[in-house]
């Protein structure tokens, strides 16, 4: 079916999220919806799927006789009945339910008035097979990895017979192979006559799979349903940011390697399976920790922060043995902070204000007679608002109302407020647009220049080569190599990939 969201308006307190934005979808196409964080992409999707009601504009879809007729959705179920399926950027899974129960949740098969568990498992297996994913459909979703949960979310959307399927950052947590399999499914759906909308900040993926493109900037559509073949990557980026964009280029920074390391791991083993891990980070240095998804990088960070046990070797901070049992202890005793990759579940409290999120790490410092004044929290937010470029209506705005990039800035601000000397930053720019990503890169370098030791975990190799002073390469929960970074992509990328391939081959 043809579907048009025409001149949509959506206003939140202090923010005009959509300002006459238009999205036109034709059957048998893959349509890219692009824009910076805060441009209105997720808001547009939520209006189209009935999560939000528009304050202006209208929705049109093809009627039975082929003509366009105005439609309205009172909620997501209305949109689903009209043939519109969606995979939101925020996962909507029930951790206590099985894989099969989650996949069939919107279309539960029944027999004589009761849930048909056999049919439900068959449905789940068929949807997972379309993604070429092997998962036990009886396993609880809460036991899965972030990447596996994302694949279950996509399989859940495939379980509903949709003529329009909207995918909001579907590959943010997937490996390259998993992403390739997903896009094979996307092309198959397109060839079957479905309309697929792809929201992604990974422009290389967009150009590989999309046919047409709509670009949003500040809530307006600055390109509407245009053939993607008419644009280069630079053209799209310029449309998104409103000006030509320049990537960050760094010279090799001078690090004092004679000083005491801020963070040091010596032959460390963990309860998660790491063994023989040795690395160090100097004050003012950015040590990159690179590896494929599943290499054990985030798990190592969790062990450093006391979330999982270190079972052997030594952890030292500024030369002294450190024994960390919790994130709170890491912060209070060692001034060690952790910007998690899972910002929506671990990085920010979505149902709390920005002021409350930023100040949570320093409540003890702000408290007077056991109470923290709202005024003091707001002053703290104002301090980092300009430094981080946070686009917010007020410090009292709920964190859940922010775009992904601004939520990440709030997550970082709370650790800056705590005056950390060491920061572990895990996947800082997943789901973040090109301009916000460049601002984050400049910010991370600025933090290192101020003397903060940074352990940077990223699956984005260009990002790693842009930022890191040294790169440690992980595979299968071990460090398999380390190299100085000269910021020359072709040269360094070849070395890093060769280290990984050599380990896999052995």
N, C-alpha and C positions, 0 to 999 in steps of 0.2 A: 504494500500500500504506500501511497505518497503521504507524507506527514509534514506539516508545516507549523512551526512555532513562530508566530508573526508579531514583531514589534513588542516583545514582552518587556514589562516593567516589574521590578520587584525591589521593594524598599525595606530595609531594616533600620533600627534606630541609629541615625547618624551616617548611614551608608546606603547609597543607591546601587545595589548589587547588579541589577539589570536595567539598562537604559535604552529601550526599544531594540533589543537584540532579536535577531531573526535566525532561525535554523530551518533549512529545507532539505528533506530527505526523500530520495527516490529509491524504489525497489531495485535490488541487484547491485548495490553499491556499498563500498566501504568509505565512510565519510569521517574525516579527521576534524575534531573540534579542538582548536588550539588557542592558547593565550597564557599570559603570565599567571602566577598565583594571585588570586584576588580579582582576576579579570571577569569572573562570573560563570565559569564553565560548570562547576558543580551545582551552582544555584540554578542554572538553566536546565540541567539534567533533572534536578529535583522538582522543578515546575512541570517539565514534560512528563514525569512519572507520578505526579499527583502528591508528592511529599509536601510541596509548597503550593499555595494558591497565588496566581499572579495578581499584581495590583493594576495591571493594564495589559493590552494586547489580547491575542486569542490563539487558540489551537485549532488546527484544521486537519482532517484526515479523509482518505478516500471512502466514500459511501458505497453501498452495494451496487449502485448503478454507475460507478466510476467517477461521479462528481465529488468535488470537495465539500465537506460539511463541517460546521463548527462543532467541536466536542469540548467537554469539560470533565475533569476527574476530581472527585471528592476525596480521593485517597489512592494509595498505591495499588490496591486491589482493583479499582476501576481501570487504572492504566493497564494493569496486567490483563484484565478481561478484554481490553481493546487491542491486545497483541503487542504490548510494549514491555519488554524485559530489560532488566538493568543489573549490572554488577557495580555497586558503589565502591568508591575508594576506601570507605570505612567498612570493614567486614561485618556482615549481619548473620553470624552463625551462632548456634546455641552450643556452648562447649560441652554441656552434659548430655547432648544427643549424639547418636552415632552418625557416621558419614552418610549412611542411607537415609536416616531420618531428616537430616539437614537438607539433602538434595531434594527429597520428595516433599518438603515442608509446605510448598505452595501448591502442590498437586498430589495430595495424599491418596494413593489407590485404596479403594474400599471394596469389601465383599460382604454382602448381607448386613450392611450397616457398621461393620467393624474394619479396622485397618488391616489391609492385606499385606502382611510383612514380607511374604515371598515376592509379590509383585513390586513392592517398594525396593527390595534389594536388587531385583532385576533392572528396574528403572535406573537405580544408582550406578550399577555396573555398565549399562549402555552409555550413560552420560560420561562416565570416566573413560570408557573405551574410545569415545570420540576425541578425547584429549590425549589418548595413548598414555593414560596414567594408571599405575598399578597401586591400588589402595584396598585395604580390608574394609569393606563397607560396614562392618559391625564395630569398627574401632571408634572410640569416642573422639570427637573433633578436638576437645581440649587437650588431647595427647599429641596432636599433630604439630609439625613445624609451621612457621609463618607461611612459607612457600606452599606447603601442602594445603593449608587452610585456604589460600588464595585460589588454588585449583579446585577445591571443593565449592567455593563460592561461584566460580565460573560454571562448573558442572550443574550447580543448582539453577542457574539461569537457563541452561540448555534444557532442563527438565520441563520448562514451560514452553508451550508452542507459540513462540513470538514471531511476529513479522518485522518488528524493529527491536534490535538488541543494542543497548548502550553499555559500553565498557569504559569505566572511569579508572585510568591507570592500572590496567589489568596485569601488567608484567612487572610492577614495581618490586615484587618479592620473588620473582621467578628467575631461574638460571637461563642462560642463552638457549639451551636445548628445549627447556619447557616453554619458553617464549616462542620458539620456532614452531613447536607443535600446536600451540594456541593459534598462531596466525595461519597455520594450515587449515584449522577448523574455521577461522574467520573467512578465509577465501572460499571454503566449501559452502558456508552459509550464504555468501554473496552469490555464488554460482547457482544456488537453489532459489534465488529471487528475494532473499531477505535483505533488509537494510541494516547495516552495522555501523554504529557510531563509536569512534575510537577517540578517547581523551588520553593523551600521553605527552610527556615532556621528552620522550626519547625520539628525536626527530628522524634518526636513521631508521627506526621501526616504522614510523609514519610514512616515510617516503617509499618503504619497501612494500607496504600493503594497501595504502589508501588510494582512492580514485579522486575524491573531491575534498575540499577543505573549506571550513568556516573559521575565521580568526576573530576572537573577541579581544577588545582592549578597553579597560575601564567600563565594562558592562555593555559596550556597544559592539556590534559586528562590523568590523572594518574590511572584511572579505566574506562574501556570502555564497556558499555552494559553488566555488570556483574549481575548475579542473586543477588538480595538484601539479600536473605536468607543466603547467604554465609558470611555476614558481621554483626558484632554487632555495636551498636551505637558508641562505643569507636573506633572501626576499621575505621568507616566512618570519624569521627572527626580527627583521626590521618592522614588519607589520605588527608583531606582538609588542615590541617595546617602543615603537614610535620613532625610532632613530636607528642608525647603523650601530651595531653592537661589536665591541672589541673584546676578545678573550683576554684573560689575565696571563701575562707572560712574566715569569720570575727569573732573576739571575740566581746563581748558586749563592746561598747565604753562608756566612762564616759562623760556625758553631764552635764554642769552646769545649773541645773534647778532653781537656785536662782537668776540668772541674768535676766535682762529685755528681754522678748521675742523679737526676731527680727521682726516676723510677727505674728499678733494676730487677729482672727475673734471672735467677741462676739455677739452671737445671731443674726447672719446675715441672712437676706432674700434678694432675688434677683428678678429681673423682669422675670427671667427664671423659677421660681418656687421653688428655695431653700428656706428653712425656718428653723430657729433655729440652724444655723450652728455656732458651737463654736470650735475653734482649735487654737493652738499656735505652733510656731517653734522657738526653741532657736538658738542663734548663734552656728554654728558648728554642728547642729543636722540635721539628715535626717528624716523628717516625711513622711511616706508613706501614700498615699491616695489610697485605694484599693476599688474596687467594680466591678460589672459586667458592660459590655458595656450598656450605657443608664442610669447609676446610677447618672450622673450629675457631674462627677469629672472635666472633661475638661471645662464644662460650668462654674463651680465655679472658675476655673483658669482665664477664660475670664472676669468674673466679678471682680476679684481681680485686673486684669490689666486694668480695665476701659473700656473694650470692650462691656460689658453689665452692666446694672445699678444695684447697691446695693440699695435696697429699705427700708431696716430696719437694726437695729443693728449697730455695730461699727467695722470699720477696723482700726487697729493701727499698726504703724511701729516704732519699738524701743520705744514703750510706748506712742507715740504721735498720735492723730487722723490723719488719712490719707484720702485724697479725690483725687482719681485718675480718670482722664478722658480719658487717652490714654496711649498706650505703651510707647510713647516718654516721657510723663510726669512721668510715673512710673520709667523710667530709669534716667531721668535728676534730678528729685526732690528727689526720694527715693532709687535710686540705686537698683532697682528691675528689674530683667531680666526674660525673658520667652522663653524657648526652646520648641517650639511648636511640636506637634505630626505630623502636616501636613507640613513637611519640604519642599516639592516641591512647594507648593502654598503659604506658609506663612513663612517658615524658611529661604529659600535662593532665590536669584534672579538667575534663571537658565541661563539667557542670559547675565549675567554679570561675570566679572572675580572673581576669588577667593579673590584677593586683595580688590576689591571693596566691596565684601560681608562682609569680616572680618572687614573692617574699617568703615562701614556705621554707627555704633553706636558711633563713636568717631570723626566724621568729624569736629565737632566744635573744638575739642582739637587739631586736626592736622592742621587745616586751618591756612594759613599765608596770610594776606591781602585778605581774603575771598576765597583763592584757596587751594586745597589739592594736594600736589605733589604726583605723582605716586611712587616716591622713598620711601616716608614715608609710603605709603600703603604696599609696598612690604616688608619693614623692619618689619612691624607689623605681616605680615603673617609668616615671618621667625621665629618670636618669638614663635609662637604657633605650627608651623609645626612639630617640634620634640616633644614638650610636648604632643600633641594630636596624634602623629603618623600619620599625614595626608600623604596619598600616592598621590602626585600630581607631574606633570611634571614641573610646574612653577607657581608662583603667578598670572601670566597672563592667565592661563588656565581657560576656562569657567566652571562655577560651574555645568552646565548641563551635562558636559562630565564626571563627577565623578560618582563613584559607590554610592549607597545609604548610606553606612556607612561613606564614606568620606564627603558626603554632610551634614550628621548629625554633623560631626566634625567641618565643616565650620560654621554651625549654632551655635554650642556651642562656637566656638572661638570668634565670634563677641560679645558675652555677657561677656566672660572673658576679652576681650580687654577693655570693658567698666568698668571693676573693680567693678562688682556688689557685693553687700553684701547679697542679697537674690536672689535665683534662683528658679523659678518654672520650673521643667523639666517634660514634658508630653510625656510618652511612648518613652523613649530615645533609645530603641534598637529594635523597630519594623522593621522587614526586614533586620536585621543585623546578620552576621554569628557569630559562637560561639567564635572565638578568638577575633574579634572586640568587641563583647559583653563583654567579660571578661576585655578587655582594658578599655571600657567605665565604667564598674563597679569600677575598680581601680581608674579611674579618678574622678568619682563622690565622692568616699570615700575620695580621696585626697583633693578635693575642700572643703568638710565638715571639714576635719582636719585642713584646713587653716583658718577656722572660718566662712565660708559662710553658711548661713542657707538655707536648701534645702527642698522644698516641691516636693516630687517625686510622680508622677502619673504613675501607670503601671497596665496593665491587666495581666501581667506575674507574677503569685504568687511566683514561685521560685525566680525570680528577686527581688520581694518585700521583701521576707524573707531574702535574701542574704544581702540587702543593708540597709533597714530601721532600725532606732533606735526604733521608735514607729510606729504603724500602726493604722490609723483611717479608719474605714470601712464605705462606703457610700452605700445607697440603696434608690432609688426613691427620690433623691435630699435632703436626710437627712443623718446626721452622726448617725449610729446605734450602734456604739461601738468603743472602742479604747483599745489597749493593748500594753504593752512593748514587744519588740521582742527579743527573746533569740537565734535567728538564727537556731533553731532546726526545720527543715521543718515539720516533721510529727506532732509535738506538736503544732506549731503555725498555720499551715494550717488548722488543725482541728478546732481551736478556731475561725479563720476568717470565715471559711465556715459555722460554726454553727451560727455565728452572722447573716450572709446573709440569711440562711434558716429560722431562727427564724423570721426575718423581713418579708420575703415573706409569711410565714405561717400566720402571723398576719394580 
